[in-house]
Each structure stands twice: as structure tokens, then as C-alpha cells.
């Protein structure tokens, strides 16, 4: 019969080395369980911040898709409008309109592509150099303005003889339809030099003298219709053509802002308009550069953009 061990026999104590080993094993077990717990929750359970970021990303994606759809719709509408505009242009003038913005758009795209390939340090350096150049240019412009102002002050009242306003009332700058330069002739359908600017205004609109001077000529021709030419002195002359009625006579003195005629549609003209020219020492120059008395820099830049839109000449 086996010998029975008493109930109150003391257990055998573990050595210190065994206790340390058991502790290390337990620690690694708990650490492994913690890592598994963390991995489980990291993969399958989102934290509140992750949940918010995911939903925010979903909302941004939905908004982007909606904006992309609106953009595509607007581009389609713009293309349809542009095609309709070209169709109207072809019907009226039997030619395709010029696209003056293509070269500008290509240059702008090339500039953007070059910027994307540069480092942040290079962009900062380029911006600093451009800012320095712009500041230098502004100083040069300020100096030129001061010189011009001093010259005007020295000349005194002679500045009144420089054509420096528009010949018609055009506060919105929307009446200028044809600029100085090469355009398609409305009747001959050839590329010709248009040496003035056209204003599309109704017949009977007031036409103003753009500077002080003396009426040099009042005549009528088969091409320019009824025309007034004013001699302002200092080599400046201005011409106003296709008039309906003339209010001045030859050798009459006029002042800037005086009404000299009413606009019309006389001569070789596609529609009622005013053809206006500025001549300096016998050479026709771009009249837009002589509107400085009534246009601020922003309006001047806008008028230049309008002039570059390449609209059809009326004469």
C-alpha cells in the first residue's frame, strides 16, 4: 500500500533563478498579448481621430467629384458658346477669328511646369530676385514719372495740346471694338493695317476734341466719310471719321472736351462707329497710349487687353 503524504506537508520553494525565469516568461507573455491587442485594434478598429479623418477624406472626395462634374459642365458650355461665337463671326465676316491668347496660354503653362520642377529653395531665390527686379523697376518708373511731370510743368499750358482723352464717353471701356494694328478688312477680306481705333457707338453720339487745337480740315471722302482733322501743334494731329454731322468749321479754335461732331455711318463703313487716329509728326501712332489723362493703370491695362482681343475692323 502506497505511503500517503500528509495534507499539511510544506511545498518545495523555487530557487531565485527559477523565479526570475518565470517572471521573464510572464512578462514576455503579457507583452506579446499587449502587442497582439494593439495590432488587432489598429487594423480592425478605428480611433476617433482616424474615424474623423476617414470621413473627412470621404467628404472631400465627394465634394471634389461634384466640383469636377460642375467644371466639366462649365467647360462644355464655354466650348459651345465659343463655337457659337466663332460661327457668328464666320457668318458676318466670312473668315475665322484670330486667337491672340494661344501664345500667352502656352507661355503661361510652360512657366508653371518649370516652377513645379524647381526646389523650394530655388523658388524662394527666384521670388526674391523677381521682387528685387520689380522694386528696381518701380523706382525707375517713379523716376520717369517725376521727369515727365517736371517736363509737363515746364511746358505749362502746352500739355493741353496733347491728345490725352478718349473722343467719346466710354466709362465702362466697352465701346472700343478695333485696335491699332493688323486686322482683316471687312469688305476686301484681306489683312490690312488699321492705323487707328474704332468705337462702336450709335449714330448721333457726341464726339469730343481730345486736345486744344485748330480745325485743319473738314471734308468728305468715299472711304472715310465725313471727317474732321484737328491740328494741336507740337506735331500732334487727330482725325475723326465716318461722322454724321460736323459742328465745327475749318480754322476754328477748339478746346479739349468740346463737341466737334456727331458720330455716323458715312463712307466705307460696316456699321455705325467712330474711327479715331492720332498722328505725331505725320506718323500715325496707337491712340490707346494717349488716354492717360482719364485712365488709371488698372483701366489702361484692361483697355490694352480689350484691344488685344482681335476684333474685326469696321472700316
C-alpha positions in Angstrom: 0.0 0.0 0.0 1.5 3.4 -1.1 2.6 5.7 1.5 0.2 8.6 2.0 1.6 12.2 2.0 0.2 14.3 4.9 -2.1 17.2 3.9 0.0 19.8 5.7 3.3 18.9 4.1 5.1 22.2 3.1 5.7 22.9 -0.7 9.1 22.9 -2.1 10.3 26.6 -2.6 11.6 27.7 -6.1 15.1 28.9 -6.4 15.8 32.6 -7.1 16.9 31.8 -10.6 13.7 29.9 -11.3 11.6 32.8 -10.0 13.5 35.2 -12.3 12.9 32.9 -15.3 9.2 32.6 -14.5 8.9 36.4 -14.2 10.6 37.0 -17.6 8.4 34.4 -19.3 5.3 36.0 -17.8 6.5 39.5 -18.8 7.1 38.4 -22.4 3.7 36.7 -22.5 1.9 39.9 -21.3 4.0 41.9 -23.8 3.0 39.6 -26.6 -0.6 39.8 -25.6 -0.4 43.6 -25.5 1.2 43.7 -28.9 -1.5 41.4 -30.4 -4.2 43.5 -28.7 -2.7 46.7 -30.2 -2.4 45.2 -33.7 -5.9 43.9 -33.6 -7.4 47.3 -32.7 -5.0 49.2 -35.1 -6.1 47.0 -38.0 -9.8 46.4 -37.3 -10.9 49.3 -35.0 -10.5 53.0 -35.9 -9.6 55.5 -33.3 -11.9 58.6 -33.1 -9.3 60.7 -34.9 -8.8 58.1 -37.6 -12.6 57.8 -38.0 -12.9 61.6 -38.4 -10.0 61.8 -40.9 -11.5 59.0 -43.0 -15.0 60.6 -43.0 -13.4 64.0 -43.8 -11.5 62.4 -46.7 -14.7 60.8 -48.0 -16.5 64.2 -47.8 -13.6 65.9 -49.6 -13.7 63.2 -52.3 -17.4 63.7 -52.8 -17.0 67.5 -53.0 -14.1 67.1 -55.4 -16.2 64.8 -57.7 -19.1 67.3 -57.5 -16.8 70.2 -58.4 -15.2 68.1 -61.2 -18.7 67.5 -62.6 -19.5 71.2 -62.4 -16.2 72.1 -64.1 -16.8 69.6 -66.9 -20.3 71.1 -67.4 -19.0 74.7 -67.4 -16.2 73.8 -69.9 -18.8 72.2 -72.2 -21.0 75.3 -72.0 -17.9 77.5 -72.7 -16.9 75.5 -75.6 -20.4 75.6 -77.0 -20.5 79.4 -76.5 -17.1 79.8 -78.1 -18.1 77.7 -81.1 -21.3 79.7 -81.5 -19.3 82.9 -81.3 -16.9 81.7 -84.0 -19.9 80.7 -86.1 -21.4 84.2 -85.8 -18.0 85.7 -86.7 -17.7 83.5 -89.8 -21.3 84.4 -90.8 -20.6 88.1 -90.5 -17.1 88.4 -91.8 -16.6 85.1 -93.8 -13.3 84.4 -92.0 -12.0 82.7 -88.9 -11.3 84.9 -85.8 -7.7 85.3 -84.6 -6.8 83.7 -81.3 -4.4 86.1 -79.7 -4.4 84.2 -76.3 -2.9 80.9 -77.5 0.7 82.1 -77.3 0.1 83.6 -73.9 -1.5 80.4 -72.6 1.3 78.3 -73.9 3.9 80.6 -72.3 2.0 80.5 -69.0 1.7 76.7 -69.0 5.5 76.4 -69.7 6.2 78.7 -66.8 4.0 76.7 -64.4 5.7 73.4 -65.5 9.1 74.9 -64.9 8.1 76.1 -61.5 6.8 72.6 -60.4 10.2 71.1 -61.2 12.1 73.6 -59.0 13.0 73.1 -55.4 11.6 75.2 -52.6 15.0 76.9 -52.2 15.2 77.7 -55.9 11.6 79.1 -55.8 12.4 81.4 -52.9 15.6 82.6 -54.6 13.7 83.3 -57.8 10.9 85.1 -55.9 13.5 87.2 -54.1 15.2 88.1 -57.4 12.0 88.9 -59.1 10.9 91.1 -56.2 14.2 92.9 -56.2 13.9 93.5 -60.0 10.3 94.7 -59.6 11.4 97.1 -56.9 14.1 98.4 -59.1 11.6 98.7 -62.0 9.2 100.6 -59.7 12.0 103.1 -58.8 12.8 103.6 -62.5 9.1 104.2 -63.2 8.7 106.6 -60.4 11.8 108.5 -61.6 10.4 108.6 -65.2 7.1 109.8 -63.8 8.8 112.6 -61.9 10.8 113.5 -65.0 7.6 113.5 -67.1 5.8 115.6 -64.5 8.6 118.1 -64.4 8.6 118.3 -68.2 4.9 118.9 -68.2 5.2 121.6 -65.6 8.0 123.3 -67.6 5.9 123.2 -70.7 2.9 124.6 -68.8 -0.3 125.0 -70.9 1.3 123.2 -73.9 0.2 119.9 -72.2 -3.4 120.9 -73.2 -2.3 120.4 -76.8 -1.5 116.7 -76.3 -4.5 114.4 -77.2 -4.9 112.6 -73.8 -8.6 111.6 -73.5 -11.0 109.4 -75.4 -13.1 111.0 -78.2 -16.3 109.5 -76.9 -18.0 108.9 -73.5 -16.7 105.4 -72.6 -16.6 104.9 -68.8 -17.0 101.1 -69.0 -14.3 100.8 -71.7 -16.7 98.6 -73.6 -17.1 100.7 -76.8 -13.7 100.1 -78.2 -14.1 97.4 -80.8 -11.0 97.6 -83.0 -7.4 98.4 -82.0 -4.4 99.8 -83.9 -2.6 97.2 -85.9 -3.2 94.4 -88.4 -6.8 93.4 -89.0 -9.0 91.8 -91.6 -10.6 94.4 -93.8 -14.4 94.0 -93.6 -15.0 94.4 -97.3 -11.8 93.2 -99.1 -11.2 90.3 -96.6 -7.5 90.9 -96.7 -5.1 91.5 -93.8 -4.5 95.3 -93.7 -3.1 97.9 -91.3 -5.7 99.6 -89.2 -4.0 102.8 -88.2 -6.4 104.0 -85.6 -9.1 102.7 -83.2 -12.8 102.1 -83.8 -15.6 102.9 -81.3 -18.9 101.1 -81.9 -21.4 103.8 -80.9 -24.9 104.6 -82.2 -25.4 107.2 -84.8 -25.8 110.7 -83.3 -23.4 110.1 -80.4 -21.3 113.1 -79.3 -17.7 113.2 -80.5 -15.2 115.3 -78.5 -11.9 117.0 -79.3 -9.2 115.2 -77.4 -6.9 118.3 -77.0 -6.8 122.0 -77.7 -6.1 123.0 -81.2 -7.3 124.4 -84.5 -9.5 122.6 -87.1 -7.3 121.9 -90.0 -9.6 120.1 -92.4 -13.3 119.3 -92.7 -14.0 117.1 -95.7 -15.9 114.0 -97.0 -14.4 111.1 -98.9 -15.8 107.8 -100.3 -13.8 105.7 -97.8 -13.6 107.8 -94.6 -16.9 109.6 -95.0 -17.3 112.9 -93.2 -14.0 113.6 -91.4 -12.6 116.3 -89.1 -8.8 116.8 -88.7 -7.5 118.9 -85.8 -4.0 120.4 -85.6 -2.9 120.6 -82.0 0.6 121.9 -82.5 3.8 120.3 -81.4 3.5 117.8 -84.2 0.2 116.4 -83.0 -2.9 115.9 -85.1 -6.1 113.9 -84.5 -8.6 112.6 -87.1 -12.3 111.7 -86.6 -14.1 109.8 -89.4 -17.4 108.4 -90.5 -19.3 111.3 -88.9 -23.0 112.0 -89.3 -22.9 115.8 -88.7 -20.0 118.1 -88.1 -20.3 121.1 -85.7 -17.0 122.9 -86.4 -15.5 124.7 -89.5 -12.1 125.0 -90.8 -9.6 127.2 -88.8 -11.9 127.2 -85.8 -10.2 127.0 -82.4 -11.4 124.2 -80.2 -10.6 123.1 -76.6 -10.3 119.6 -75.1 -13.8 118.3 -74.4 -15.6 120.5 -77.0 -18.2 118.7 -79.1 -17.0 118.8 -82.7 -19.4 116.3 -84.4 -22.0 113.6 -84.1 -21.0 110.0 -85.0 -22.4 108.3 -88.0 -22.0 105.6 -90.7 -20.8 107.6 -93.7 -18.1 106.4 -96.1 -16.9 102.8 -96.4 -18.2 101.6 -93.1 -19.5 98.2 -91.9 -21.7 99.6 -89.1 -22.1 102.9 -87.2 -18.9 103.7 -85.5 -16.2 106.4 -85.0 -12.7 105.9 -86.5 -10.2 107.9 -84.4 -6.5 108.5 -85.2 -3.6 110.2 -83.5 -0.7 111.5 -85.7 2.7 112.6 -84.4 5.0 114.4 -86.9 3.0 112.9 -89.8 3.2 109.3 -88.4 0.1 107.5 -87.2 0.5 106.1 -83.7 -1.6 104.0 -81.4 -4.2 106.2 -79.8 -4.6 103.9 -76.7 -1.3 105.2 -75.4 -2.7 108.7 -75.3 -5.6 108.1 -73.0 -3.5 108.7 -69.8 -5.4 111.7 -68.5 -8.7 109.8 -67.9 -7.5 106.2 -67.3 -5.8 104.8 -64.2 -3.2 102.0 -64.6 -5.8 99.3 -64.0 -8.2 100.7 -66.6 -5.3 101.2 -69.0 -4.3 97.5 -68.6 -7.9 96.5 -69.1 -8.2 98.6 -72.3 -5.0 97.0 -73.6 -6.5 93.5 -73.1 -9.6 94.6 -74.9 -7.5 95.9 -77.8 -5.7 92.6 -78.0 -8.9 90.6 -78.3 -8.6 90.8 -82.1 -12.0 92.1 -83.1 -12.9 92.8 -86.7 -12.3 96.3 -88.1 -15.4 98.3 -89.1 -13.7 100.2 -92.0 
